[in-house]
Amino acid sequence: MGRDYYAALEINQNASDAEIKTSYRRLALKYHPHTNTTPGVYERFNQLAEAYDVLSDPRKKATYDKFGEEGLKGGIPESGSNGAWTSGYVYHGNPNKIFQQFFGGDNPFADFHMEDGNEVVVGFGGLRGRGVKTQDPPIERDLHLALEDLFYGCTKKIKISRRVMNEDRHTSSIKDKILTIVIKPGWDEGTRITFPKEGDQGPNSIPADIVFIVRQKSHSRFKRQHNDLIYTAQISLAKALTGCAVAIETLDGRLLNIPINDIVHPKYSKLVAGEGMPLAQEPSQRGDLVIQFDTHFPQKLSTEEKINIRKALQASNKQS
């Protein structure tokens, strides 16, 4: 027969969340090994922690109520999952962790005092009301943006679901919230947008910050290098040697026609000033457009073509 978590906390199955917390508070203080030295007290303290860990979590509690300890720890079939099972619950075995999370503070017995020789007095919200709350670590999520979003700037609305405390400050519920992110023109890869304390709320912890990190999607025409845009033009060897014009559609829809009068050698690039990304600190100013070249060589040349090219190059060398 599986464990009876309700019996461990000395409550019935209809107990409210507030009653579960109240019972755990009373029994955990009563059976904590720091103040109770009777034989077997640690096992009792550990049972209380596991029972509270399950019954204070709505999902664990619902699974336990329906399937018992065996279903909770062994896993249950997922509805419509073609035979898939949920992963079972595993108690971490650290009752002190549960106790400190509930009351807060690294030394929860610092303010205990005794009345009538056996009762520990505590204040609301922690022992004597002086538990030190700690903040959960930041929750980081990637925010994937198109290059156009970072060029123009935009607004993104993201829905999050988080646990919030109810008015009684004992129970909690899951609620949705819309976070609005205003993307500034010129923001770079890795820019962090922080929403302070928007994580899950708890009675004895400070909600985590939610941090979105800008990740730039790949673009069909441009690569970004800080504030500059890199464009690779495909040209023939003839154009590389004799000159050409490169047509480029910009991110804002204009068509640039850039003349290339130099000989395009393997390390050659053409800089077009002021046609890159807006500067995040000064959006009216922009980086540069850098044109790189991918020169296509002919696969074959006839004898006559080779002779003509050789003559042309020899004449060019004499002139230089």
MARVEX-957078 format. One record per residue (C-alpha): chain; z negated, x negated, y negated; residue number from 0. Coordinates in nm, 2 decimals. Layout:
N
(atom 'A', (Z, X, Y), NUM)
...
! end
This chain:
320
(atom 'A', (0.00, 0.00, 0.00), 0)
(atom 'A', (0.09, -0.14, -0.34), 1)
(atom 'A', (-0.15, -0.22, -0.62), 2)
(atom 'A', (-0.29, 0.06, -0.84), 3)
(atom 'A', (-0.25, -0.07, -1.19), 4)
(atom 'A', (-0.40, 0.25, -1.34), 5)
(atom 'A', (-0.72, 0.20, -1.12), 6)
(atom 'A', (-0.74, -0.16, -1.23), 7)
(atom 'A', (-0.76, -0.05, -1.59), 8)
(atom 'A', (-0.98, 0.25, -1.51), 9)
(atom 'A', (-0.74, 0.51, -1.65), 10)
(atom 'A', (-0.53, 0.79, -1.51), 11)
(atom 'A', (-0.15, 0.80, -1.48), 12)
(atom 'A', (-0.13, 1.03, -1.79), 13)
(atom 'A', (-0.30, 0.77, -2.02), 14)
(atom 'A', (-0.13, 0.71, -2.35), 15)
(atom 'A', (-0.02, 0.37, -2.48), 16)
(atom 'A', (-0.33, 0.37, -2.71), 17)
(atom 'A', (-0.56, 0.45, -2.41), 18)
(atom 'A', (-0.40, 0.17, -2.21), 19)
(atom 'A', (-0.47, -0.08, -2.49), 20)
(atom 'A', (-0.82, 0.05, -2.55), 21)
(atom 'A', (-0.91, 0.02, -2.18), 22)
(atom 'A', (-0.76, -0.33, -2.15), 23)
(atom 'A', (-0.95, -0.44, -2.46), 24)
(atom 'A', (-1.28, -0.32, -2.32), 25)
(atom 'A', (-1.24, -0.45, -1.97), 26)
(atom 'A', (-1.08, -0.79, -2.07), 27)
(atom 'A', (-1.38, -0.87, -2.29), 28)
(atom 'A', (-1.62, -0.75, -2.02), 29)
(atom 'A', (-1.46, -0.96, -1.74), 30)
(atom 'A', (-1.35, -1.26, -1.93), 31)
(atom 'A', (-1.47, -1.58, -1.75), 32)
(atom 'A', (-1.59, -1.72, -2.08), 33)
(atom 'A', (-1.87, -1.47, -2.10), 34)
(atom 'A', (-1.90, -1.34, -1.75), 35)
(atom 'A', (-1.99, -1.58, -1.47), 36)
(atom 'A', (-2.03, -1.33, -1.18), 37)
(atom 'A', (-1.84, -1.42, -0.86), 38)
(atom 'A', (-1.48, -1.30, -0.84), 39)
(atom 'A', (-1.46, -1.24, -1.22), 40)
(atom 'A', (-1.15, -1.45, -1.26), 41)
(atom 'A', (-0.96, -1.24, -1.00), 42)
(atom 'A', (-1.07, -0.92, -1.18), 43)
(atom 'A', (-0.96, -1.07, -1.52), 44)
(atom 'A', (-0.63, -1.17, -1.37), 45)
(atom 'A', (-0.58, -0.81, -1.22), 46)
(atom 'A', (-0.64, -0.66, -1.56), 47)
(atom 'A', (-0.38, -0.89, -1.72), 48)
(atom 'A', (-0.11, -0.81, -1.47), 49)
(atom 'A', (-0.19, -0.43, -1.49), 50)
(atom 'A', (-0.17, -0.45, -1.87), 51)
(atom 'A', (0.15, -0.66, -1.86), 52)
(atom 'A', (0.32, -0.38, -1.66), 53)
(atom 'A', (0.17, -0.06, -1.82), 54)
(atom 'A', (0.21, -0.18, -2.18), 55)
(atom 'A', (0.59, -0.22, -2.13), 56)
(atom 'A', (0.78, 0.11, -2.12), 57)
(atom 'A', (1.05, -0.01, -1.89), 58)
(atom 'A', (0.82, -0.18, -1.64), 59)
(atom 'A', (0.58, 0.12, -1.65), 60)
(atom 'A', (0.87, 0.37, -1.59), 61)
(atom 'A', (0.99, 0.17, -1.29), 62)
(atom 'A', (0.63, 0.13, -1.15), 63)
(atom 'A', (0.56, 0.51, -1.20), 64)
(atom 'A', (0.88, 0.60, -1.00), 65)
(atom 'A', (0.90, 0.33, -0.74), 66)
(atom 'A', (0.55, 0.17, -0.72), 67)
(atom 'A', (0.47, -0.20, -0.70), 68)
(atom 'A', (0.73, -0.26, -0.42), 69)
(atom 'A', (1.02, -0.12, -0.64), 70)
(atom 'A', (0.89, -0.30, -0.95), 71)
(atom 'A', (0.88, -0.64, -0.79), 72)
(atom 'A', (1.16, -0.60, -0.53), 73)
(atom 'A', (1.42, -0.46, -0.77), 74)
(atom 'A', (1.58, -0.11, -0.76), 75)
(atom 'A', (1.95, 0.00, -0.74), 76)
(atom 'A', (2.12, 0.03, -1.08), 77)
(atom 'A', (2.29, 0.36, -1.14), 78)
(atom 'A', (2.66, 0.34, -1.11), 79)
(atom 'A', (2.66, -0.03, -1.04), 80)
(atom 'A', (2.84, -0.03, -0.70), 81)
(atom 'A', (2.54, -0.16, -0.50), 82)
(atom 'A', (2.39, -0.39, -0.77), 83)
(atom 'A', (2.01, -0.41, -0.79), 84)
(atom 'A', (1.79, -0.49, -1.09), 85)
(atom 'A', (1.60, -0.82, -1.08), 86)
(atom 'A', (1.24, -0.77, -0.97), 87)
(atom 'A', (0.93, -0.82, -1.20), 88)
(atom 'A', (0.74, -1.14, -1.15), 89)
(atom 'A', (0.40, -1.18, -1.30), 90)
(atom 'A', (0.36, -1.52, -1.46), 91)
(atom 'A', (0.00, -1.55, -1.34), 92)
(atom 'A', (-0.16, -1.66, -1.67), 93)
(atom 'A', (-0.42, -1.40, -1.77), 94)
(atom 'A', (-0.52, -1.61, -2.07), 95)
(atom 'A', (-0.17, -1.58, -2.22), 96)
(atom 'A', (-0.19, -1.20, -2.20), 97)
(atom 'A', (-0.54, -1.21, -2.36), 98)
(atom 'A', (-0.44, -1.43, -2.65), 99)
(atom 'A', (-0.13, -1.24, -2.72), 100)
(atom 'A', (-0.33, -0.92, -2.73), 101)
(atom 'A', (-0.61, -1.05, -2.95), 102)
(atom 'A', (-0.44, -1.33, -3.14), 103)
(atom 'A', (-0.58, -1.67, -3.22), 104)
(atom 'A', (-0.61, -2.00, -3.03), 105)
(atom 'A', (-0.99, -1.96, -2.98), 106)
(atom 'A', (-1.05, -1.58, -2.94), 107)
(atom 'A', (-1.42, -1.63, -2.87), 108)
(atom 'A', (-1.50, -1.81, -3.19), 109)
(atom 'A', (-1.65, -1.50, -3.35), 110)
(atom 'A', (-1.81, -1.33, -3.05), 111)
(atom 'A', (-2.17, -1.23, -3.08), 112)
(atom 'A', (-2.39, -1.04, -2.84), 113)
(atom 'A', (-2.57, -0.71, -2.87), 114)
(atom 'A', (-2.83, -0.59, -2.62), 115)
(atom 'A', (-2.76, -0.90, -2.42), 116)
(atom 'A', (-2.42, -0.79, -2.27), 117)
(atom 'A', (-2.18, -0.63, -2.52), 118)
(atom 'A', (-1.92, -0.83, -2.71), 119)
(atom 'A', (-1.85, -0.69, -3.06), 120)
(atom 'A', (-1.49, -0.72, -3.19), 121)
(atom 'A', (-1.32, -0.59, -3.50), 122)
(atom 'A', (-1.00, -0.39, -3.53), 123)
(atom 'A', (-0.68, -0.60, -3.49), 124)
(atom 'A', (-0.85, -0.89, -3.31), 125)
(atom 'A', (-1.19, -1.04, -3.26), 126)
(atom 'A', (-1.39, -0.97, -3.57), 127)
(atom 'A', (-1.06, -0.91, -3.75), 128)
(atom 'A', (-1.00, -1.28, -3.78), 129)
(atom 'A', (-0.74, -1.35, -3.51), 130)
(atom 'A', (-0.47, -1.58, -3.63), 131)
(atom 'A', (-0.12, -1.43, -3.60), 132)
(atom 'A', (0.17, -1.65, -3.50), 133)
(atom 'A', (0.53, -1.58, -3.57), 134)
(atom 'A', (0.78, -1.56, -3.29), 135)
(atom 'A', (1.06, -1.82, -3.30), 136)
(atom 'A', (1.38, -1.72, -3.48), 137)
(atom 'A', (1.64, -1.51, -3.30), 138)
(atom 'A', (1.98, -1.68, -3.35), 139)
(atom 'A', (2.31, -1.50, -3.31), 140)
(atom 'A', (2.67, -1.62, -3.37), 141)
(atom 'A', (2.87, -1.44, -3.63), 142)
(atom 'A', (3.24, -1.48, -3.56), 143)
(atom 'A', (3.46, -1.45, -3.87), 144)
(atom 'A', (3.84, -1.48, -3.93), 145)
(atom 'A', (3.95, -1.75, -4.17), 146)
(atom 'A', (4.07, -1.47, -4.41), 147)
(atom 'A', (3.71, -1.33, -4.41), 148)
(atom 'A', (3.59, -1.67, -4.53), 149)
(atom 'A', (3.87, -1.71, -4.78), 150)
(atom 'A', (3.83, -1.37, -4.96), 151)
(atom 'A', (3.46, -1.30, -4.87), 152)
(atom 'A', (3.37, -0.96, -4.71), 153)
(atom 'A', (3.08, -0.74, -4.60), 154)
(atom 'A', (2.98, -0.70, -4.24), 155)
(atom 'A', (2.74, -0.44, -4.11), 156)
(atom 'A', (2.56, -0.52, -3.78), 157)
(atom 'A', (2.34, -0.27, -3.59), 158)
(atom 'A', (2.03, -0.41, -3.42), 159)
(atom 'A', (1.78, -0.25, -3.20), 160)
(atom 'A', (1.42, -0.36, -3.23), 161)
(atom 'A', (1.07, -0.26, -3.14), 162)
(atom 'A', (0.86, -0.13, -3.43), 163)
(atom 'A', (0.50, -0.03, -3.44), 164)
(atom 'A', (0.41, 0.34, -3.48), 165)
(atom 'A', (0.17, 0.46, -3.75), 166)
(atom 'A', (-0.12, 0.44, -3.51), 167)
(atom 'A', (-0.06, 0.06, -3.49), 168)
(atom 'A', (-0.12, 0.07, -3.12), 169)
(atom 'A', (0.20, 0.22, -2.98), 170)
(atom 'A', (0.56, 0.12, -3.05), 171)
(atom 'A', (0.91, 0.25, -3.01), 172)
(atom 'A', (1.27, 0.12, -3.02), 173)
(atom 'A', (1.46, 0.19, -3.33), 174)
(atom 'A', (1.81, 0.10, -3.46), 175)
(atom 'A', (1.86, -0.07, -3.80), 176)
(atom 'A', (2.18, -0.17, -3.99), 177)
(atom 'A', (2.18, -0.52, -4.14), 178)
(atom 'A', (2.43, -0.58, -4.42), 179)
(atom 'A', (2.57, -0.94, -4.45), 180)
(atom 'A', (2.76, -1.02, -4.76), 181)
(atom 'A', (3.00, -1.31, -4.68), 182)
(atom 'A', (3.07, -1.53, -4.98), 183)
(atom 'A', (3.42, -1.69, -5.03), 184)
(atom 'A', (3.43, -2.04, -4.90), 185)
(atom 'A', (3.14, -2.03, -4.66), 186)
(atom 'A', (3.18, -2.29, -4.40), 187)
(atom 'A', (3.12, -2.31, -4.02), 188)
(atom 'A', (2.75, -2.32, -3.95), 189)
(atom 'A', (2.63, -2.13, -4.26), 190)
(atom 'A', (2.30, -1.96, -4.17), 191)
(atom 'A', (2.21, -1.61, -4.29), 192)
(atom 'A', (1.84, -1.53, -4.24), 193)
(atom 'A', (1.68, -1.18, -4.23), 194)
(atom 'A', (1.31, -1.25, -4.25), 195)
(atom 'A', (1.08, -1.07, -4.00), 196)
(atom 'A', (1.34, -0.83, -3.87), 197)
(atom 'A', (1.26, -0.90, -3.50), 198)
(atom 'A', (1.04, -0.70, -3.27), 199)
(atom 'A', (0.70, -0.60, -3.41), 200)
(atom 'A', (0.38, -0.64, -3.22), 201)
(atom 'A', (0.01, -0.57, -3.30), 202)
(atom 'A', (-0.09, -0.94, -3.30), 203)
(atom 'A', (0.23, -1.13, -3.39), 204)
(atom 'A', (0.45, -1.18, -3.69), 205)
(atom 'A', (0.81, -1.05, -3.62), 206)
(atom 'A', (1.07, -1.32, -3.57), 207)
(atom 'A', (1.33, -1.39, -3.83), 208)
(atom 'A', (1.69, -1.29, -3.73), 209)
(atom 'A', (1.94, -1.57, -3.81), 210)
(atom 'A', (2.32, -1.52, -3.80), 211)
(atom 'A', (2.53, -1.84, -3.78), 212)
(atom 'A', (2.88, -1.84, -3.91), 213)
(atom 'A', (3.14, -1.93, -3.64), 214)
(atom 'A', (3.50, -1.95, -3.76), 215)
(atom 'A', (3.77, -1.80, -3.53), 216)
(atom 'A', (4.09, -2.01, -3.47), 217)
(atom 'A', (4.38, -1.93, -3.69), 218)
(atom 'A', (4.75, -1.91, -3.61), 219)
(atom 'A', (4.87, -2.13, -3.90), 220)
(atom 'A', (4.59, -2.33, -4.05), 221)
(atom 'A', (4.31, -2.55, -3.94), 222)
(atom 'A', (4.01, -2.60, -4.17), 223)
(atom 'A', (3.86, -2.93, -4.27), 224)
(atom 'A', (3.57, -2.85, -4.50), 225)
(atom 'A', (3.74, -2.71, -4.81), 226)
(atom 'A', (4.09, -2.82, -4.72), 227)
(atom 'A', (4.35, -2.64, -4.51), 228)
(atom 'A', (4.56, -2.83, -4.26), 229)
(atom 'A', (4.91, -2.70, -4.19), 230)
(atom 'A', (5.14, -2.87, -3.93), 231)
(atom 'A', (5.52, -2.84, -4.00), 232)
(atom 'A', (5.77, -2.87, -3.72), 233)
(atom 'A', (6.08, -3.07, -3.84), 234)
(atom 'A', (6.37, -3.25, -3.69), 235)
(atom 'A', (6.42, -3.62, -3.71), 236)
(atom 'A', (6.72, -3.57, -3.94), 237)
(atom 'A', (6.49, -3.38, -4.19), 238)
(atom 'A', (6.22, -3.64, -4.15), 239)
(atom 'A', (6.47, -3.91, -4.26), 240)
(atom 'A', (6.67, -3.72, -4.52), 241)
(atom 'A', (6.43, -3.48, -4.67), 242)
(atom 'A', (6.37, -3.10, -4.65), 243)
(atom 'A', (6.17, -2.81, -4.78), 244)
(atom 'A', (5.87, -2.66, -4.60), 245)
(atom 'A', (5.80, -2.29, -4.64), 246)
(atom 'A', (5.43, -2.19, -4.59), 247)
(atom 'A', (5.28, -1.84, -4.62), 248)
(atom 'A', (4.93, -1.88, -4.77), 249)
(atom 'A', (4.62, -1.69, -4.67), 250)
(atom 'A', (4.66, -1.46, -4.98), 251)
(atom 'A', (5.02, -1.37, -4.89), 252)
(atom 'A', (5.22, -1.60, -5.12), 253)
(atom 'A', (5.51, -1.81, -5.00), 254)
(atom 'A', (5.51, -2.18, -5.10), 255)
(atom 'A', (5.83, -2.38, -5.08), 256)
(atom 'A', (5.72, -2.74, -5.08), 257)
(atom 'A', (6.00, -3.01, -5.12), 258)
(atom 'A', (5.96, -3.32, -4.90), 259)
(atom 'A', (6.16, -3.60, -5.06), 260)
(atom 'A', (5.99, -3.89, -4.89), 261)
(atom 'A', (6.07, -4.03, -4.54), 262)
(atom 'A', (5.83, -3.86, -4.30), 263)
(atom 'A', (5.68, -4.15, -4.09), 264)
(atom 'A', (5.42, -4.09, -3.82), 265)
(atom 'A', (5.12, -4.12, -4.05), 266)
(atom 'A', (5.28, -3.93, -4.35), 267)
(atom 'A', (5.12, -3.62, -4.49), 268)
(atom 'A', (5.18, -3.41, -4.80), 269)
(atom 'A', (4.89, -3.30, -5.02), 270)
(atom 'A', (4.93, -2.98, -5.23), 271)
(atom 'A', (4.64, -2.96, -5.47), 272)
(atom 'A', (4.44, -2.64, -5.52), 273)
(atom 'A', (4.58, -2.45, -5.22), 274)
(atom 'A', (4.29, -2.48, -4.99), 275)
(atom 'A', (3.97, -2.28, -4.94), 276)
(atom 'A', (3.75, -2.16, -5.23), 277)
(atom 'A', (3.45, -2.38, -5.29), 278)
(atom 'A', (3.13, -2.19, -5.19), 279)
(atom 'A', (2.94, -2.30, -5.50), 280)
(atom 'A', (3.24, -2.25, -5.73), 281)
(atom 'A', (3.48, -1.99, -5.59), 282)
(atom 'A', (3.72, -2.03, -5.88), 283)
(atom 'A', (3.79, -2.38, -5.76), 284)
(atom 'A', (3.97, -2.46, -5.44), 285)
(atom 'A', (4.03, -2.74, -5.19), 286)
(atom 'A', (4.37, -2.87, -5.10), 287)
(atom 'A', (4.65, -2.79, -4.86), 288)
(atom 'A', (4.74, -3.08, -4.64), 289)
(atom 'A', (5.08, -3.07, -4.47), 290)
(atom 'A', (5.11, -3.27, -4.15), 291)
(atom 'A', (5.43, -3.31, -3.96), 292)
(atom 'A', (5.54, -3.29, -3.60), 293)
(atom 'A', (5.88, -3.45, -3.58), 294)
(atom 'A', (6.11, -3.35, -3.30), 295)
(atom 'A', (6.33, -3.63, -3.17), 296)
(atom 'A', (6.67, -3.56, -3.01), 297)
(atom 'A', (6.67, -3.59, -2.63), 298)
(atom 'A', (7.02, -3.74, -2.62), 299)
(atom 'A', (7.26, -3.93, -2.85), 300)
(atom 'A', (7.63, -3.99, -2.79), 301)
(atom 'A', (7.76, -4.34, -2.83), 302)
(atom 'A', (7.93, -4.25, -3.16), 303)
(atom 'A', (7.61, -4.10, -3.29), 304)
(atom 'A', (7.42, -4.42, -3.20), 305)
(atom 'A', (7.67, -4.64, -3.38), 306)
(atom 'A', (7.66, -4.42, -3.69), 307)
(atom 'A', (7.28, -4.42, -3.70), 308)
(atom 'A', (7.27, -4.80, -3.65), 309)
(atom 'A', (7.52, -4.85, -3.93), 310)
(atom 'A', (7.32, -4.62, -4.16), 311)
(atom 'A', (6.99, -4.80, -4.09), 312)
(atom 'A', (7.14, -5.14, -4.13), 313)
(atom 'A', (7.29, -5.04, -4.46), 314)
(atom 'A', (6.95, -4.90, -4.57), 315)
(atom 'A', (6.78, -5.23, -4.47), 316)
(atom 'A', (7.02, -5.43, -4.68), 317)
(atom 'A', (6.96, -5.21, -4.98), 318)
(atom 'A', (6.59, -5.25, -4.95), 319)
! end
